[in-house]
Amino acid sequence: MTQATWSGVEVAGRPLVSPWKLVVFAASLLILLTFSEGWVFPLRGDANNTAFDKLIPLGYLPAYAAGALLFAVAPVSTVMALIRQPFLIALMLVVGASIFWSTAPDITLRRIVAVYATTLGGIVLGARYRWADLAEVFATAFAVLAVVCFLMSLAVPSIGVMHELFPGAWRGVWADKNAMGGIMTLGFAILAGAAMLNPARAKIWWPFAALAVLLVIMSTSKTSLVSVILALGGLMFVAIVRRGPAVSVASSWLAVLGLVAAMSVALFASDMVFKALGKDATLTGRTEIWAAAMHQIEKRPWTGYGYSAIYDDESRWGPRAKIVKEAGWKPHHSHNTWIEQWLGLGIFGLAAWAMCFLQTVILAVVAIYRDKGAYLAVPFLIVYGLTSLTESVAVNYNDFRWVIFVALAVKLCWPDRNVRT
């Protein structure tokens, strides 16, 4: 049998991976792992060591360069894919324009550059890969993070395990247990989707998916565990629907009934839901933040205060100071994606985000019946959509959750047949 080489021809009926494809894969992985920020907390530690603060921003530059590289090698197809997501373009335009009304234009300018580079990373990934390959790029990043979190929690508990708040809860390479729980929930959705899209390597991805669930359990985050169950339900729904037309219709009606039942429980038995999740009626103080943020929004509903301008404002009379005074504690963001967009970008930014999200969800629902990419998109969007209600996870600079959302939003508009590798 002919031995494998880097010649680029087929050997034993299988196309070889060229060195260039390995470079592209490495650049893609660099983007995801860098924006995961799994390297930031180990540098700072619980004491929040500021010695590295000036160096940490430089740590994102390789990811920016990797995104630029992937765009440079396929600019036309990337732009063609992007223009099919007009609301994403509109959202980025509002972000850029917000510097003109920002309460801290210097901060907003820096953050605009960062969020544009972060968004570009998602765009090039969505335009570059076919569904099966995109799933494995994402899955590789989450597999690396899951292994590192597992080893860190066991071998270096001073970093990987919480000691003051929630002692004994695993946090891996992030600052608190909920961060690891939320990210590993997304990891389960991605890894399970990769297994379904790549049956030949399912035996690789399912164990990593199980490891992600174990990490969610060890984080003791009940909300994340519920999200895992919902992601699994979404994956099973896609699998059932794709078995045939008759099954598709029946399962779709059952899904609608199940959704109505779940919404009814949430509305009319909210106390029971809060108790099951270990939350109080304020969602651990989030409702106070939302009320305080809405009071500030009422003063500037059309423009907001500028992209990422509020929560780094240390002035005594700025909107952040008023939010802190009313909420009774110091949040770093609004703990709600929708309020966050309205607060920073005004009504037009909120509308652009809402339409971008809605378009992506609609395309994912359509994909359930037409495209195998639903195995990846649907479970992720279920978790991401739920998380958006209690965390600020959209239009975030240097955040790989935003990178993945953008990649899926673009990919849902850019079928495999349009991909040129």
Secondary structure, DSSP 8 states (H G I E B T S, - for coil): -----SS-SEETTEE---HHHHHHHHHHHHHHHHHTTTTHHHHHTTTT-GGGTTTGGGGGHHHHHHHHHHHHHSHHHHHHHHTT-HHHHHHHHHHHHGGGT-SSHHHHHHHHHHHHHHHHHHHHHHHH--HHHHHHHHHHHHHHHHHHHHHHHHH-HHHHB-SSSSTT-B-TTSSSHHHHHHHHHHHHHHHHHHHHH-GGGHHHHHHHHHHHHHHHHHHT-HHHHHHHHHHHHHHHHHHHHTT-HHHHHHHHHHHHHHHHHHHHHHHH-HHHHHHHHT--TTTTTHHHHHHHHHHHHTTSTTT-S-TT-STT---SSSHHHHHHHHHSS--SS-S-HHHHHHHHHHHHHHHHHHHHHHHHHHHHHHHHHH-TTHHHHHHHHHHHHHHTTTS--SS-TT-HHHHHHHHHHHHTTS-GGG---
